Amino acid sequence: MNDTHSVKPLVERDNRSRNGLAKVLLAGEPLDSPQTGEKTHPWYMVLWLTGVDYFSTLGYQPGIALLAAGALSVSATGVLILVTLLGAVPVYAAVAGRSYAGQGSIALLENLFSGWKSKFFVLCLLGFASTDFVITMTLSAADAARHASANPYLHPFFGEKHVALTFILLALLAVVFWLGFREAIGLAVAVAAPYLVLNACVLVYAMRVIWLRPELLSHWYDGLRSHGDWTAILLASAIVFPKLALGLSGFETGVSVMPLVSNDGGAKSHSRPETSRPEARIKATRKLLLSAALVMCAMLLVSSFVAALLIPESAYRPGGEADGRAIAYLAHHYLGGAFGSLYDLSTILVLWFAGASAMTGLLNLIPRYLPRLGMAPHWVAYRRPLVLVLLGINLLVTAIFRAGVEEQGSAYATGVLVLMLSAAIAVTLAFWQEREKGLKTRSLAIYFGIITLVFGYTLVANVIERPTGVIIASCFTVFLLLVGGISRYYRATEMRVADVEFVDDQSERLWNSISNHKVNLIPHHANDPQYRDQLGSKVEQHFKIEGPLAFLYINLLDNRSDFLSSLRVRVTTEGERFVIDVWGAVATANVIAYLSELLCPKSLILGLTRRDPMRQSIGYALWGEGEVGLSVYSILVRYWESTKRKSGVPVIYLMSE
């Protein structure tokens, strides 16, 4: 549509005076407003922003694997690596190729459905995504506090204050985001790169110890043989591996940071709207995902091997020295207190920064979806109040679990697995819908269907083993559904129109000729010339009006679950009367109110029905239909109050249909 046919949209804003606290909370630009001039980076730089979430699991994953599988932790980690390389990487590589605006698997699944079904899926997935990110913050802070309290130099200060220290770390994280988080890429490199180097040093030294003490390998073999032959070991490992699902985290972050990846071959630039499929960015993001997975898989396999051989069972049991900090235990035990303390400091930093990565994800995810769907108050789009809400949730979760790492691990794994399962389902459905393209597409659909079954099995096994995770995730989902429903109810009287375009030049000229108190606007429900004649005669007979009549007919979309609409307007003449046809509406009353404010008619004649009010209220909330007359009046009064408009308003007539 030609830009010259566009109408500058009305801006709904609250001009009521704000107190000092409100001004502080709502400072800055909304997070859902378009961002311009954002720097992009080569993929190998953005990798660290993804990796800080992914790599940080080294702080607790080896210990959790030992506790869950014992001698089988190595073979179970091997199964995890196969699922990562053959399942997670291909799935998210496909997601990157189909959802390259940074919206990830949630947007991909949303686009495969429509209507309220799509909105329900989005809210449910947001609930599990929120579980993933919130538990990332609380679990990472708890494990960072555990490393601090277990350090011999810090133990006298924090040894008995694990929960309090977790609270402090979470509060510090909130303060940083309250002030405004900048240079995330540079900080991610500075934090994660040294952490990987220190881990590599510990693992190489541990492998050297095993090389010099071959009896350790024999002892580990004995532990494996107690489970039977290799077939039994592999089967047992496949059964145990869902407990290690924390090692799959980080992929959703990998696709959410796609807008930061350069689309020009690697040089730094500024992001700009994509006019075509960004092939270079997609290819670079796939390199990022594969590289992060390869590094992490190598680290997980070696760490699980050295931990299984070098850490005694008494140390990795709950309350032991290696509980939740297996590699830190090896660093202190074999490389000394100074190196171990340096490793602890690096681990604390990377775990804290993993929380920062999760906070960034939530600050991008929630404002991107909920306000657009009408399922959150306006203040959710602002950074500071959202940070305070997330801090309150983090503190509550930490208090409930007493900052326990293993206890939160189930909820974390559940959130990760649900997102991965949804991504696999979305990719499978996308390829299946395109199966007519050829054998390759059908084969990919079948392959991703198998991956979906693997992730489904992993999720079900995890939920059966540790149902706490799905309970917590369900609480987040129910909370979002309740907030979304209440928000849609309270925001029902907003204009709900994003933009307006005329279908041709003539429509624009006629609109301009009748605007500013020149016509009487009559919305009607039957687009028929004979009906308009009867309605016009009735209006002229019962009301004292002057000037021509303009009839407004609104065509509603089939999908009326969207909160905002983009309207197309055609204006024609019918004798001395004008006819305004509108397409693309999601709510009749809101569009009437919006166009009335744009047109500024002399009067607005609204019809009243005698249908059941309760049924009409439900119809208005879900499908944009119902008692139009009173709804238009309520919407206009609210808008006039918010803009402090006291003059130039049309005369409103109510008539029985």
C-alpha positions as CSV (number, residue, x, y, z in Angstrom):
1,M,0.0,0.0,0.0
2,N,1.3,3.5,-0.9
3,D,2.6,5.4,2.1
4,T,0.8,8.6,0.8
5,H,-2.5,6.8,1.7
6,S,-1.6,6.3,5.3
7,V,-3.2,8.2,8.2
8,K,-1.1,9.2,11.2
9,P,-2.4,7.0,14.0
10,L,-3.8,8.3,17.2
11,V,-1.5,7.9,20.2
12,E,-3.1,6.7,23.3
13,R,-1.3,8.0,26.3
14,D,-2.0,8.8,29.9
15,N,-1.5,12.5,30.5
16,R,-2.6,12.4,34.1
17,S,0.0,13.7,36.4
18,R,2.5,11.2,37.8
19,N,4.0,11.3,41.2
20,G,7.8,11.2,41.7
21,L,7.8,7.4,42.1
22,A,5.9,6.8,38.9
23,K,8.3,9.1,37.0
24,V,11.2,7.1,38.3
25,L,9.6,3.7,37.5
26,L,8.5,4.7,34.0
27,A,11.7,6.4,32.9
28,G,13.2,5.5,29.6
29,E,11.8,4.2,26.3
30,P,9.4,1.2,26.4
31,L,11.1,-2.1,25.7
32,D,8.5,-2.9,23.0
33,S,9.3,0.2,21.0
34,P,11.4,-0.3,17.8
35,Q,15.1,-0.1,18.5
36,T,17.3,1.6,15.9
37,G,21.1,1.8,15.6
38,E,21.7,-1.4,17.5
39,K,25.2,-2.8,16.9
40,T,25.7,-6.2,15.4
41,H,28.8,-8.4,15.9
42,P,30.6,-11.3,14.3
43,W,29.0,-14.6,15.3
44,Y,32.1,-15.7,17.3
45,M,31.6,-12.7,19.6
46,V,27.8,-13.2,20.0
47,L,28.6,-16.9,20.8
48,W,29.9,-15.8,24.3
49,L,26.5,-14.2,25.1
50,T,24.8,-17.5,24.3
51,G,27.7,-19.5,26.0
52,V,27.5,-17.6,29.2
53,D,24.2,-19.3,29.9
54,Y,25.2,-22.6,28.3
55,F,28.8,-22.9,29.7
56,S,27.8,-21.8,33.2
57,T,26.1,-25.2,33.7
58,L,29.6,-26.6,34.1
59,G,29.4,-25.1,37.6
60,Y,26.9,-27.7,38.7
61,Q,26.1,-30.2,35.9
62,P,29.0,-32.6,36.6
63,G,28.0,-32.8,40.3
64,I,24.4,-33.3,39.4
65,A,25.4,-36.0,36.9
66,L,27.4,-37.9,39.5
67,L,24.6,-37.7,42.0
68,A,22.1,-38.9,39.5
69,A,24.0,-41.6,37.7
70,G,27.3,-42.4,39.6
71,A,29.6,-44.5,37.4
72,L,27.0,-44.2,34.6
73,S,27.4,-40.4,34.5
74,V,30.0,-40.7,31.7
75,S,27.9,-42.9,29.4
76,A,24.7,-40.9,30.3
77,T,26.6,-37.8,29.3
78,G,27.5,-39.5,26.1
79,V,23.8,-40.0,25.4
80,L,23.2,-36.3,26.2
81,I,25.9,-35.3,23.7
82,L,24.2,-37.4,21.0
83,V,20.9,-35.8,21.7
84,T,22.6,-32.4,21.6
85,L,24.4,-32.8,18.3
86,L,21.8,-34.9,16.5
87,G,18.7,-33.3,18.0
88,A,19.0,-29.9,19.6
89,V,21.5,-28.4,17.1
90,P,19.5,-29.4,13.9
91,V,16.2,-28.3,15.5
92,Y,17.5,-24.8,16.4
93,A,19.4,-24.5,13.1
94,A,16.0,-25.0,11.4
95,V,14.4,-22.5,13.8
96,A,17.2,-20.0,12.9
97,G,16.3,-20.3,9.3
98,R,12.6,-19.7,9.9
99,S,12.5,-17.2,12.8
100,Y,15.5,-14.9,12.2
101,A,14.1,-11.8,13.9
102,G,15.1,-13.1,17.4
103,Q,11.6,-14.4,18.4
104,G,12.8,-18.1,18.5
105,S,10.6,-21.2,18.6
106,I,7.7,-19.4,20.3
107,A,7.1,-17.2,17.3
108,L,7.6,-20.1,14.9
109,L,4.9,-22.2,16.7
110,E,2.6,-19.1,17.0
111,N,2.7,-18.7,13.2
112,L,1.7,-22.3,12.6
113,F,-1.6,-21.7,14.4
114,S,-4.2,-18.9,14.4
115,G,-6.8,-17.4,16.7
116,W,-7.1,-18.1,20.3
117,K,-5.4,-21.4,19.9
118,S,-2.2,-19.5,18.9
119,K,-2.5,-17.2,21.8
120,F,-3.0,-20.1,24.2
121,F,0.1,-21.8,22.9
122,V,2.1,-18.6,23.2
123,L,1.0,-18.0,26.8
124,C,1.7,-21.6,27.8
125,L,5.2,-21.5,26.2
126,L,5.9,-18.1,27.8
127,G,5.1,-19.7,31.1
128,F,7.6,-22.4,30.6
129,A,10.1,-19.9,29.1
130,S,9.7,-17.8,32.2
131,T,10.3,-20.8,34.3
132,D,13.5,-21.5,32.4
133,F,14.8,-17.9,32.7
134,V,13.7,-17.3,36.3
135,I,15.2,-20.6,37.5
136,T,18.3,-19.8,35.5
137,M,18.7,-16.6,37.7
138,T,17.8,-18.2,41.0
139,L,19.7,-21.5,40.4
140,S,22.8,-19.7,39.1
141,A,22.8,-17.3,42.0
142,A,22.3,-20.1,44.5
143,D,25.2,-22.1,43.0
144,A,27.4,-18.9,43.0
145,A,26.6,-18.5,46.6
146,R,27.4,-22.2,47.2
147,H,30.8,-21.7,45.6
148,A,31.4,-18.6,47.7
149,S,30.4,-20.2,51.0
150,A,32.5,-23.3,50.3
151,N,35.6,-21.3,49.4
152,P,38.1,-21.6,52.4
153,Y,38.9,-17.9,52.3
154,L,35.2,-16.8,52.1
155,H,33.7,-19.5,54.3
156,P,34.2,-17.5,57.5
157,F,32.1,-14.7,56.1
158,F,29.4,-16.6,54.1
159,G,29.6,-20.2,55.4
160,E,26.2,-20.1,57.2
161,K,24.6,-17.4,55.0
162,H,23.9,-19.2,51.8
163,V,20.3,-18.0,51.3
164,A,21.2,-14.4,52.3
165,L,24.1,-14.3,49.9
166,T,21.8,-15.6,47.1
167,F,19.4,-12.8,47.9
168,I,22.3,-10.3,47.7
169,L,23.4,-11.6,44.3
170,L,19.8,-11.4,42.9
171,A,19.4,-7.9,44.3
172,L,22.7,-6.9,42.7
173,L,21.5,-8.3,39.4
174,A,18.3,-6.2,39.7
175,V,20.3,-3.1,40.5
176,V,22.4,-3.5,37.4
177,F,19.3,-3.8,35.2
178,W,17.6,-1.0,37.0
179,L,20.4,1.3,36.1
180,G,20.6,0.0,32.5
181,F,22.6,-2.9,31.2
182,R,25.1,-2.0,28.5
183,E,27.9,-3.7,26.6
184,A,26.6,-7.2,27.2
185,I,28.8,-8.8,24.4
186,G,32.1,-7.4,25.8
187,L,31.2,-8.4,29.4
188,A,30.2,-11.9,28.2
189,V,33.6,-12.4,26.5
190,A,35.5,-11.0,29.6
191,V,33.6,-13.4,31.9
192,A,33.1,-16.6,29.9
193,A,36.4,-16.9,28.1
194,P,38.6,-17.0,31.3
195,Y,36.1,-19.4,32.8
196,L,36.5,-21.8,29.9
197,V,40.3,-21.5,30.1
198,L,40.3,-22.2,33.9
199,N,38.0,-25.2,33.3
200,A,40.3,-26.5,30.6
201,C,43.3,-26.2,33.0
202,V,41.5,-28.2,35.7
203,L,40.4,-30.9,33.3
204,V,43.8,-31.3,31.6
205,Y,45.4,-31.7,35.0
206,A,42.8,-34.1,36.1
207,M,43.3,-36.2,33.0
208,R,47.1,-36.2,33.8
209,V,46.3,-37.5,37.2
210,I,44.2,-40.3,35.8
211,W,47.0,-41.1,33.3
212,L,49.5,-41.5,36.1
213,R,47.1,-43.6,38.2
214,P,45.6,-46.3,35.9
215,E,44.0,-48.0,38.9
216,L,41.4,-45.3,38.9
217,L,40.3,-46.4,35.5
218,S,40.1,-50.0,36.7
219,H,38.0,-49.0,39.6
220,W,35.6,-47.1,37.3
221,Y,35.3,-50.2,35.0
222,D,34.3,-52.3,38.0
223,G,31.6,-49.8,38.8
224,L,30.3,-50.0,35.2
225,R,30.4,-53.8,35.1
226,S,28.0,-53.9,38.0
227,H,25.3,-52.7,35.7
228,G,25.8,-55.6,33.2
229,D,27.2,-55.8,29.7
230,W,27.5,-52.8,27.3
231,T,24.0,-53.3,26.1
232,A,22.6,-53.0,29.6
233,I,24.9,-50.0,30.3
234,L,23.7,-48.2,27.2
235,L,20.1,-48.9,28.1
236,A,20.6,-47.8,31.7
237,S,22.3,-44.6,30.4
238,A,19.4,-43.8,28.1
239,I,17.0,-44.2,31.0
240,V,19.2,-42.0,33.3
241,F,20.1,-39.3,30.8
242,P,16.9,-37.2,31.3
243,K,18.2,-36.4,34.7
244,L,21.1,-34.6,33.0
245,A,18.8,-32.5,30.8
246,L,20.3,-29.3,32.4
247,G,23.1,-29.8,29.9
248,L,20.8,-28.9,27.1
249,S,20.2,-25.3,28.2
250,G,21.3,-22.3,26.1
251,F,19.8,-23.1,22.6
252,E,16.8,-20.8,23.0
253,T,19.2,-18.0,23.9
254,G,21.2,-18.8,20.8
255,V,18.3,-18.0,18.5
256,S,17.0,-15.1,20.6
257,V,20.3,-13.2,20.0
258,M,20.1,-13.5,16.2
259,P,19.5,-9.8,15.6
260,L,22.9,-9.1,17.2
261,V,24.7,-11.3,14.6
262,S,26.1,-9.5,11.6
263,N,24.5,-10.1,8.3
264,D,27.5,-8.8,6.2
265,G,30.0,-11.5,6.6
266,G,31.3,-10.7,10.0
267,A,32.2,-7.0,10.2
268,K,30.6,-4.8,12.8
269,S,27.6,-2.8,11.6
270,H,24.3,-1.5,12.8
271,S,21.2,-3.6,12.5
272,R,18.5,-2.4,10.1
273,P,15.2,-3.8,9.0
274,E,15.5,-6.9,6.8
275,T,14.1,-6.5,3.4
276,S,14.8,-10.2,2.5
277,R,15.9,-13.4,4.1
278,P,19.2,-12.7,5.9
279,E,21.2,-15.7,4.6
280,A,24.5,-14.6,6.0
281,R,23.0,-14.1,9.5
282,I,21.3,-17.4,9.4
283,K,24.5,-19.2,8.3
284,A,26.5,-17.4,11.0
285,T,23.9,-18.2,13.7
286,R,24.1,-21.9,12.7
287,K,27.9,-21.7,13.1
288,L,27.3,-20.2,16.5
289,L,25.0,-22.9,17.7
290,L,27.2,-25.7,16.4
291,S,30.4,-24.2,17.9
292,A,28.8,-23.6,21.3
293,A,27.5,-27.2,21.3
294,L,30.8,-28.7,20.3
295,V,32.7,-26.8,23.0
296,M,30.1,-27.7,25.7
297,C,29.9,-31.3,24.7
298,A,33.7,-31.7,24.9
299,M,33.7,-30.0,28.3
300,L,30.8,-32.1,29.6
301,L,32.2,-35.4,28.5
302,V,35.7,-34.8,30.0
303,S,34.3,-33.2,33.2
304,S,31.9,-36.1,33.8
305,F,34.8,-38.6,33.1
306,V,37.3,-37.0,35.5
307,A,34.6,-36.4,38.1
308,A,33.5,-40.0,38.1
309,L,37.1,-41.2,38.5
310,L,38.5,-38.7,40.9
311,I,35.7,-37.6,43.3
312,P,34.7,-40.1,46.0
313,E,31.1,-40.8,46.6
314,S,31.2,-39.3,50.1
315,A,32.3,-35.9,48.5
316,Y,29.5,-35.6,45.9
317,R,26.6,-36.7,48.1
318,P,24.4,-33.9,49.5
319,G,26.4,-31.9,52.0
320,G,29.8,-33.2,50.7
321,E,32.7,-31.0,49.6
322,A,31.9,-31.6,45.9
323,D,28.1,-31.3,46.2
324,G,27.1,-29.1,43.3
325,R,30.7,-28.0,42.6
326,A,32.5,-31.0,41.2
327,I,35.1,-29.1,39.1
328,A,35.7,-26.6,41.9
329,Y,36.5,-29.5,44.2
330,L,39.0,-30.9,41.8
331,A,40.6,-27.4,41.3
332,H,41.1,-27.0,45.1
333,H,42.1,-30.6,45.7
334,Y,44.7,-30.9,42.9
335,L,45.8,-27.4,42.0
336,G,45.8,-25.7,45.4
337,G,43.8,-23.1,47.3
338,A,45.1,-20.1,45.3
339,F,44.1,-21.6,41.9
340,G,40.9,-23.0,43.4
341,S,39.9,-19.6,44.7
342,L,40.6,-18.1,41.3
343,Y,38.4,-20.8,39.8
344,D,35.7,-20.0,42.4
345,L,35.8,-16.3,41.6
346,S,35.5,-17.0,37.9
347,T,32.6,-19.5,38.5
348,I,30.8,-17.0,40.7
349,L,31.1,-14.3,38.0
350,V,30.0,-16.6,35.1
351,L,27.0,-17.9,37.2
352,W,26.0,-14.4,38.1
353,F,26.3,-13.3,34.4
354,A,24.2,-16.3,33.4
355,G,21.5,-14.7,35.5
356,A,22.1,-11.4,33.6
357,S,21.6,-13.3,30.3
358,A,18.4,-14.8,31.6
359,M,17.2,-11.3,32.8
360,T,18.0,-9.9,29.4
361,G,16.0,-12.7,27.8
362,L,12.9,-12.0,29.9
363,L,13.2,-8.2,29.4
364,N,13.1,-9.0,25.6
365,L,10.5,-11.8,25.7
366,I,7.8,-10.5,27.9
367,P,7.4,-6.9,26.4
368,R,7.6,-8.4,22.9
369,Y,4.6,-10.7,23.4
370,L,2.3,-9.8,26.3
371,P,1.5,-6.1,25.6
372,R,1.1,-6.8,21.9
373,L,-1.5,-9.5,22.8
374,G,-3.2,-7.1,25.2
375,M,-2.3,-9.5,28.0
376,A,-0.3,-7.3,30.2
377,P,-0.6,-3.7,31.6
378,H,1.3,-1.0,29.8
379,W,3.9,-0.7,32.5
380,V,5.2,-4.2,31.7
381,A,6.8,-2.6,28.6
382,Y,9.1,-0.5,30.9
383,R,12.3,-1.8,32.2
384,R,12.3,-0.7,35.9
385,P,8.9,-2.0,37.1
386,L,9.4,-5.3,35.2
387,V,12.8,-5.7,36.9
388,L,11.2,-5.2,40.3
389,V,8.5,-7.8,39.5
390,L,11.1,-10.3,38.4
391,L,13.2,-9.5,41.5
392,G,10.2,-10.3,43.7
393,I,9.6,-13.5,41.9
394,N,13.3,-14.5,42.1
395,L,13.4,-13.8,45.9
396,L,10.1,-15.8,46.4
397,V,11.4,-18.8,44.4
398,T,14.8,-18.7,46.3
399,A,13.0,-18.6,49.6
400,I,10.7,-21.5,48.7
401,F,13.6,-23.7,47.7
402,R,16.0,-22.3,50.4
403,A,18.5,-21.6,47.6
404,G,18.9,-25.3,46.8
405,V,20.5,-26.2,43.5
406,E,19.3,-29.7,43.0
407,E,15.7,-28.8,44.1
408,Q,15.5,-26.1,41.4
409,G,17.2,-28.2,38.8
410,S,14.0,-30.1,38.1
411,A,12.1,-26.9,37.3
412,Y,15.0,-25.6,35.2
413,A,15.1,-28.9,33.2
414,T,11.4,-28.9,32.7
415,G,11.4,-25.4,31.3
416,V,14.3,-26.2,29.0
417,L,12.8,-29.4,27.7
418,V,9.3,-27.9,27.1
419,L,10.9,-25.1,24.9
420,M,13.0,-27.7,23.1
421,L,10.0,-30.0,22.5
422,S,7.9,-27.0,21.3
423,A,10.8,-26.1,18.9
424,A,11.0,-29.6,17.6
425,I,7.2,-29.8,17.1
426,A,7.2,-26.4,15.3
427,V,10.0,-27.5,13.0
428,T,8.4,-30.9,12.3
429,L,5.0,-29.3,11.4
430,A,6.7,-26.6,9.3
431,F,8.5,-29.3,7.2
432,W,5.4,-31.5,7.1
433,Q,3.4,-28.7,5.6
434,E,6.0,-28.3,2.9
435,R,6.2,-32.1,2.2
436,E,5.1,-31.7,-1.4
437,K,8.3,-29.9,-2.2
438,G,10.1,-33.2,-2.5
439,L,11.7,-36.2,-0.8
440,K,14.2,-34.2,1.2
441,T,11.5,-32.1,2.9
442,R,9.5,-35.2,3.7
443,S,12.6,-36.9,5.1
444,L,13.4,-33.9,7.2
445,A,9.9,-33.9,8.6
446,I,10.2,-37.6,9.6
447,Y,13.7,-36.9,11.1
448,F,12.5,-34.0,13.2
449,G,9.4,-36.1,14.2
450,I,11.8,-38.7,15.6
451,I,13.7,-35.9,17.5
452,T,10.3,-34.7,18.8
453,L,9.7,-38.1,20.2
454,V,13.1,-38.1,21.9
455,F,12.5,-34.8,23.5
456,G,9.0,-35.9,24.5
457,Y,10.4,-39.0,26.2
458,T,13.0,-36.9,28.0
459,L,10.4,-34.5,29.2
460,V,8.0,-37.2,30.4
461,A,10.8,-39.1,32.1
462,N,11.9,-35.9,33.8
463,V,8.4,-35.0,35.0
464,I,7.8,-38.5,36.4
465,E,11.1,-38.5,38.2
466,R,10.9,-34.9,39.4
467,P,7.3,-33.6,39.2
468,T,8.2,-30.4,41.1
469,G,9.4,-28.9,37.9
470,V,6.2,-29.2,36.0
471,I,4.3,-27.9,39.0
472,I,6.4,-24.8,39.2
473,A,6.2,-24.2,35.4
474,S,2.4,-24.8,35.5
475,C,2.2,-22.1,38.3
476,F,4.0,-19.7,36.0
477,T,1.7,-20.6,33.1
478,V,-1.5,-20.2,35.2
479,F,-0.2,-16.9,36.5
480,L,0.4,-15.6,33.0
481,L,-3.1,-16.8,31.8
482,L,-4.8,-15.1,34.8
483,V,-2.8,-11.9,34.2
484,G,-3.5,-12.0,30.5
485,G,-7.2,-12.5,31.0
486,I,-7.5,-9.7,33.5
487,S,-5.4,-7.4,31.3
488,R,-7.5,-8.1,28.3
489,Y,-10.6,-7.2,30.4
490,Y,-9.2,-3.9,31.6
491,R,-7.7,-2.9,28.3
492,A,-10.8,-3.7,26.3
493,T,-11.7,0.0,26.1
494,E,-8.5,1.0,24.4
495,M,-8.7,2.0,20.7
496,R,-6.9,-1.2,19.6
497,V,-5.9,0.1,16.2
498,A,-2.3,0.2,15.1
499,D,-2.5,2.0,11.8
500,V,-5.0,3.1,9.0
501,E,-4.5,3.1,5.2
502,F,-6.8,4.3,2.4
503,V,-7.3,1.9,-0.5
504,D,-6.9,4.7,-3.1
505,D,-6.4,8.4,-3.6
506,Q,-10.1,9.1,-4.0
507,S,-10.9,7.6,-0.6
508,E,-8.3,9.9,0.9
509,R,-9.6,13.0,-0.8
510,L,-13.2,12.2,0.2
511,W,-12.1,11.6,3.8
512,N,-10.3,14.9,4.0
513,S,-13.3,16.6,2.5
514,I,-15.7,15.4,5.2
515,S,-13.4,15.6,8.3
516,N,-13.6,18.2,11.0
517,H,-17.2,18.4,11.9
518,K,-18.8,18.2,8.4
519,V,-20.8,15.0,8.6
520,N,-22.9,12.9,10.9
521,L,-21.4,9.4,11.4
522,I,-23.7,6.4,11.5
523,P,-22.2,3.0,12.1
524,H,-24.5,0.2,10.7
525,H,-24.4,-3.6,10.6
526,A,-25.9,-4.3,7.1
527,N,-23.9,-3.3,4.1
528,D,-26.9,-2.8,1.8
529,P,-28.0,0.5,0.1
530,Q,-31.7,-0.2,0.8
531,Y,-31.0,-0.6,4.5
532,R,-28.9,2.6,4.5
533,D,-31.9,4.5,3.0
534,Q,-34.2,3.2,5.6
535,L,-31.7,3.9,8.4
536,G,-31.0,7.4,7.1
537,S,-34.7,8.3,6.9
538,K,-35.2,7.0,10.5
539,V,-32.3,9.2,11.7
540,E,-33.5,12.3,9.9
541,Q,-37.1,11.7,11.2
542,H,-36.2,11.3,14.9
543,F,-33.1,13.5,15.4
544,K,-32.4,17.1,14.7
545,I,-29.2,16.9,12.8
546,E,-27.6,19.1,10.1
547,G,-25.3,18.2,7.3
548,P,-24.8,15.0,5.3
549,L,-24.8,11.5,6.6
550,A,-21.7,9.2,6.5
551,F,-22.4,5.5,6.9
552,L,-19.7,3.3,8.5
553,Y,-19.6,-0.4,7.8
554,I,-16.9,-2.5,9.5
555,N,-15.7,-5.9,8.2
556,L,-14.2,-7.9,11.0
557,L,-11.3,-10.3,10.6
558,D,-12.0,-14.0,10.9
559,N,-9.2,-14.1,13.6
560,R,-10.3,-11.6,16.2
561,S,-7.9,-12.8,19.0
562,D,-5.3,-10.2,18.0
563,F,-5.4,-7.1,20.2
564,L,-4.4,-4.5,17.6
565,S,-5.6,-4.2,14.0
566,S,-4.4,-2.6,10.8
567,L,-7.3,-1.0,9.0
568,R,-7.9,-0.4,5.3
569,V,-10.5,2.3,4.5
570,R,-12.5,3.0,1.4
571,V,-14.7,6.1,1.1
572,T,-17.4,6.4,-1.6
573,T,-20.5,8.5,-2.3
574,E,-24.1,7.3,-2.5
575,G,-26.1,10.3,-3.7
576,E,-25.6,13.1,-1.1
577,R,-24.5,10.5,1.5
578,F,-21.0,9.0,2.1
579,V,-20.2,5.4,2.7
580,I,-17.1,4.3,4.6
581,D,-16.1,0.7,4.3
582,V,-13.4,-0.7,6.7
583,W,-11.5,-4.0,6.5
584,G,-9.1,-5.6,9.0
585,A,-10.9,-4.8,12.3
586,V,-10.7,-7.1,15.4
587,A,-13.3,-5.2,17.5
588,T,-16.3,-3.2,16.1
589,A,-16.8,-0.7,18.9
590,N,-13.1,0.1,19.2
591,V,-12.8,0.8,15.5
592,I,-15.9,3.0,15.5
593,A,-14.4,5.1,18.3
594,Y,-11.0,5.3,16.7
595,L,-12.3,6.4,13.3
596,S,-14.7,8.8,15.0
597,E,-11.8,10.6,16.6
598,L,-9.9,10.7,13.3
599,L,-12.9,12.0,11.4
600,C,-14.2,14.4,14.0
601,P,-17.9,14.2,12.9
602,K,-20.6,16.6,14.0
603,S,-22.6,13.8,15.7
604,L,-22.3,10.1,16.2
605,I,-25.5,8.0,16.0
606,L,-25.1,4.7,17.7
607,G,-27.6,1.8,17.8
608,L,-28.6,-0.2,20.9
609,T,-29.8,-3.8,20.9
610,R,-31.9,-5.7,23.3
611,R,-29.8,-8.9,23.4
612,D,-28.6,-10.5,26.6
613,P,-25.9,-8.3,28.2
614,M,-23.8,-11.1,29.6
615,R,-23.6,-12.9,26.3
616,Q,-22.7,-9.7,24.6
617,S,-19.9,-9.0,27.1
618,I,-18.4,-12.4,26.4
619,G,-18.7,-11.9,22.7
620,Y,-17.1,-8.5,22.9
621,A,-14.1,-9.8,25.0
622,L,-13.4,-12.8,22.7
623,W,-14.6,-11.8,19.3
624,G,-15.0,-8.0,19.3
625,E,-18.8,-8.1,18.9
626,G,-21.6,-7.2,21.3
627,E,-23.4,-4.1,22.5
628,V,-21.7,-1.6,20.2
629,G,-23.4,1.6,21.2
630,L,-22.5,1.7,24.9
631,S,-19.1,0.2,24.3
632,V,-18.2,3.0,21.9
633,Y,-19.4,5.6,24.4
634,S,-17.2,4.0,27.1
635,I,-14.1,3.9,24.9
636,L,-14.5,7.6,23.8
637,V,-15.1,8.9,27.3
638,R,-12.0,7.0,28.5
639,Y,-9.9,8.5,25.6
640,W,-11.2,12.0,26.2
641,E,-10.3,11.8,29.8
642,S,-6.8,10.4,29.1
643,T,-6.1,13.2,26.6
644,K,-8.0,15.9,28.7
645,R,-10.1,16.8,25.7
646,K,-13.1,19.0,26.7
647,S,-14.1,20.6,23.4
648,G,-14.8,19.5,19.8
649,V,-16.3,16.2,20.8
650,P,-19.2,15.0,18.7
651,V,-22.8,14.9,19.9
652,I,-23.7,11.2,20.7
653,Y,-27.1,9.9,19.9
654,L,-28.3,6.5,21.0
655,M,-31.1,4.8,19.1
656,S,-32.9,1.5,19.5
657,E,-32.4,-0.8,16.5
